[in-house]
Amino acid sequence: MKISLSLSALVLAVATTEASYVPINVAFVSSPAINCLFDPSCTVTVTDSVGYISPYPGFPTNTPFFLQSRTYVGKPGSPAAGLYAYEYRIDLTAAGSFSTTYGTNCVFELSLDFGPDVPMNFDGSGTLADGYIVTEGGAGTVMPIAVIRNGSRLVFDFSTPLGTNDVIRAFMCPGESTFFMGFVSTQPPRAINAEINHDGADGFAFGGIPEVLVPARAPRTNPFILIQSIISLATRFPLESWVGTNRPVREAHRRLTLDLLEDAQKLVELGENDSAGDLLRILVRKSTGNDGSWVQCDPNSRIDQVTLLYDNLASAINVLQPNSPLPLVPPGPCRIPANPNGGTGTSDGGQN
C-alpha cells in the first residue's frame, strides 16, 4: 500500500504549526484492530453517509467525488463504551485518467465543526492521542500533512508551501482517496456542512479558490461541554500568559476568567444561552486587548494564547448566539511586552 506522506513528514509539519494553532496528536492504526476499542468482538456496525463535492474548480461536474462520514457507537464492555466514533474520508478516485495540476483541481484542506474530542489510547502504545488514521487494512493512500484544532473546528491540511513564492502544493488530487481519519466524542451525530478549502479563516490562503460546503455528520453541539473545554484550556495557560505587574494581579486575571466561564456554564444549565453568550463576549473583549487585556502571548513558548482563547470563545458564542456570530481568525504575531510581567500584551489576531 502506498502512503503519500511519511510519518516523519507529518510530525515535522505538525511541529511547525505549534506557534499558531493547537496541533492534534494522531495515532496510526490498522483495521480491524481499531474495532476492538469499540466492541469486545472486534466487529463494529457502522453508519455511512456521503456528501458529494460539486461543483469545485477543475473538477468535472459529473464526477462523483465525495466526503464519506462513518459513525458507530462503543459497545458495553469495550474501552470506548458509550462513546461515538467518527471517521472521515475524501474519495476522488472516480476521476479515472483525469489529469491533475498543482492548481485548483486538488483539495487543500478539509475543515469541520467537531467540538471537543475524547483522547484515547488508540494504538495500544499507552499514549493518549486526540485521533487516529487507519493506515493499514482500510481504504485510501493519502494522509493529511497536519491535523490542527482551531476553536471547535478540526482542520485536515493536505498542502505544503513550495519555495518562497507563496506557491502551495496540494497532495489530495483527483484519482486519490484519503485514509479514514477518526475521532471520538461523547455526543451523538448531527448533520453539518463540512468545508473544502475553508479559504483564509484557518490561516491558509488558496489564491481565491472558493470554499465548497459538503454535507457531513459530526457530534451534536453541547455548549456546556464547549465551555468546559475552554475552562480546561485557560487552566493550562502558564501564569506568565496572564497580564499583570505582579503575580497577584496575574492570578486575579486568571481567576476572573475562570469565574466568568463557570458562571456561563451555570447559565447554560438553566437554559439561559443568550445570557451565557453575553458573559463570553465580555471575555472576548478582555482577551483581545481592546478593553484592557487579561491574557497575552506566552513569553516562554511564544504560542499566541490571545487568538487561541479568542477562537475558542468565538466557537462557543456562535453556538449560544447563532444570530450574531463572531469569525474565527488566523493568529497574529506572538508579540510580547517589553516587560513580560506587565503591559497590555496583545496579538494582531484578536477581534472586537
Secondary structure as the mmCIF struct_conf table of DSSP 4:
data_model
#
loop_
_struct_conf.conf_type_id
_struct_conf.id
_struct_conf.beg_label_comp_id
_struct_conf.beg_label_asym_id
_struct_conf.beg_label_seq_id
_struct_conf.end_label_comp_id
_struct_conf.end_label_asym_id
_struct_conf.end_label_seq_id
BEND BEND1 SER A 4 LEU A 5
HELX_RH_AL_P HELX_RH_AL_P1 LEU A 7 THR A 16
TURN_TY1_P TURN_TY1_P1 THR A 17 SER A 20
BEND BEND2 TYR A 21 TYR A 21
STRN STRN1 VAL A 22 PRO A 23
STRN STRN2 VAL A 26 SER A 30
TURN_TY1_P TURN_TY1_P2 SER A 31 PRO A 32
HELX_RH_3T_P HELX_RH_3T_P1 ALA A 33 LEU A 37
TURN_TY1_P TURN_TY1_P3 PHE A 38 PHE A 38
TURN_TY1_P TURN_TY1_P4 PRO A 40 SER A 41
BEND BEND3 CYS A 42 CYS A 42
STRN STRN3 THR A 47 TYR A 52
BEND BEND4 PRO A 55 PRO A 55
TURN_TY1_P TURN_TY1_P5 PRO A 57 GLY A 58
BEND BEND5 PHE A 59 PHE A 59
TURN_TY1_P TURN_TY1_P6 THR A 61 ASN A 62
STRN STRN4 PHE A 66 VAL A 73
HELX_LH_PP_P HELX_LH_PP_P1 GLY A 74 LYS A 75
TURN_TY1_P TURN_TY1_P7 PRO A 76 GLY A 77
BEND BEND6 SER A 78 SER A 78
TURN_TY1_P TURN_TY1_P8 PRO A 79 GLY A 82
STRN STRN5 TYR A 84 ASP A 91
HELX_RH_3T_P HELX_RH_3T_P2 THR A 93 ALA A 95
TURN_TY1_P TURN_TY1_P9 GLY A 96 SER A 97
BEND BEND7 TYR A 102 GLY A 103
TURN_TY1_P TURN_TY1_P10 THR A 104 ASN A 105
BEND BEND8 CYS A 106 CYS A 106
STRN STRN6 VAL A 107 VAL A 107
STRN STRN7 GLU A 109 ASP A 113
STRN STRN8 MET A 120 MET A 120
TURN_TY1_P TURN_TY1_P11 PHE A 122 ASP A 123
BEND BEND9 GLY A 124 GLY A 126
STRN STRN9 ALA A 129 ALA A 129
BEND BEND10 ASP A 130 ASP A 130
STRN STRN10 GLY A 131 GLU A 136
BEND BEND11 GLY A 137 ALA A 139
BEND BEND12 THR A 141 THR A 141
STRN STRN11 VAL A 142 VAL A 142
BEND BEND13 ILE A 145 ILE A 145
STRN STRN12 ALA A 146 ASN A 150
TURN_TY1_P TURN_TY1_P12 GLY A 151 SER A 152
STRN STRN13 ARG A 153 ASP A 157
STRN STRN14 SER A 159 LEU A 162
TURN_TY1_P TURN_TY1_P13 GLY A 163 ASP A 166
STRN STRN15 VAL A 167 ALA A 170
BEND BEND14 PHE A 171 PHE A 171
STRN STRN16 MET A 172 MET A 172
TURN_TY1_P TURN_TY1_P14 PRO A 174 GLY A 175
STRN STRN17 SER A 177 THR A 178
HELX_LH_PP_P HELX_LH_PP_P2 PHE A 179 PHE A 179
STRN STRN18 PHE A 180 SER A 185
BEND BEND15 THR A 186 GLN A 187
STRN STRN19 PRO A 189 ILE A 196
BEND BEND16 ASN A 197 ASN A 197
TURN_TY1_P TURN_TY1_P15 ASP A 199 ASP A 202
BEND BEND17 GLY A 203 GLY A 203
TURN_TY1_P TURN_TY1_P16 GLY A 207 GLY A 208
HELX_LH_PP_P HELX_LH_PP_P3 ILE A 209 GLU A 211
STRN STRN20 VAL A 212 PRO A 219
HELX_LH_PP_P HELX_LH_PP_P4 ARG A 220 THR A 221
HELX_RH_AL_P HELX_RH_AL_P2 PRO A 223 ARG A 236
BEND BEND18 PHE A 237 PHE A 237
HELX_RH_3T_P HELX_RH_3T_P3 LEU A 239 SER A 241
STRN STRN21 TRP A 242 TRP A 242
BEND BEND19 THR A 245 ASN A 246
HELX_RH_AL_P HELX_RH_AL_P3 ARG A 247 GLU A 269
TURN_TY1_P TURN_TY1_P17 LEU A 270 GLY A 271
HELX_RH_AL_P HELX_RH_AL_P4 ASN A 273 THR A 288
BEND BEND20 GLY A 289 GLY A 289
TURN_TY1_P TURN_TY1_P18 ASN A 290 ASP A 291
BEND BEND21 GLY A 292 GLY A 292
BEND BEND22 TRP A 294 TRP A 294
STRN STRN22 VAL A 295 VAL A 295
TURN_TY1_P TURN_TY1_P19 PRO A 299 SER A 301
HELX_RH_AL_P HELX_RH_AL_P5 GLN A 305 LEU A 320
TURN_TY1_P TURN_TY1_P20 PRO A 322 ASN A 323
BEND BEND23 SER A 324 SER A 324
BEND BEND24 ALA A 338 ASN A 339
TURN_TY1_P TURN_TY1_P21 PRO A 340 ASN A 341
BEND BEND25 GLY A 342 GLY A 343
TURN_TY1_P TURN_TY1_P22 ASP A 348 GLY A 349
#
